[in-house]
Amino acid sequence: MPGIDECLLEAMRLPGARGAALVDWTSGLALGSVGEFPGGDHEAAAAEAAEVARLTAEQRAFAPDGHTAHGHDRDGGGAGEGPAATGAGAGAGPADPPVEDLIISNRDSYHVLRFVPTSFDSSVFLHVWLGRPDGNLALARIRLGEMAGRLVLG
């Protein structure tokens, strides 16, 4: 099971990868980063990506069907499948983030943000910046999903 550095180096082997980071979307801090980032500042890129991730993760419209963004059933009561229902205190294993991934595209690149299930509050995501001419979104989504499942934080 890879740690942060190994995971980021694996992400950089994706076709077209320019940069990769593991970011805490609550604080906006990069827990690790490698490669280049837009504007040349990996901390600014992490903070900006975290803002997008946080806004998405907290919206009810993007929550799994039948659940709010905070993991409670919409009918009013029971525990759902989100972070609030499966946090470390619940003893139910890894918490599932409310969103799997985000893809942001512009004229020359793709940004893929893959939320990582954790044993705590699932507030981290992998951010990979891909050059559009040689990036492969389908492959990036598959590989980032695999990496997120194997990533060991701690």
Secondary structure, DSSP 8 states (H G I E B T S, - for coil): ---HHHHHHHHTTSTTEEEEEEEETTT--EEEEEE--GGG-HHHHHHHHHHHHHHHHT-GGGS-TTB-TTSBBTTSSSB-SSHHHHSGGGTSSSB--S-SEEEEE-SSEEEEEEEE-BSS---EEEEEEEETTT--HHHHHHHHHHHHHH----
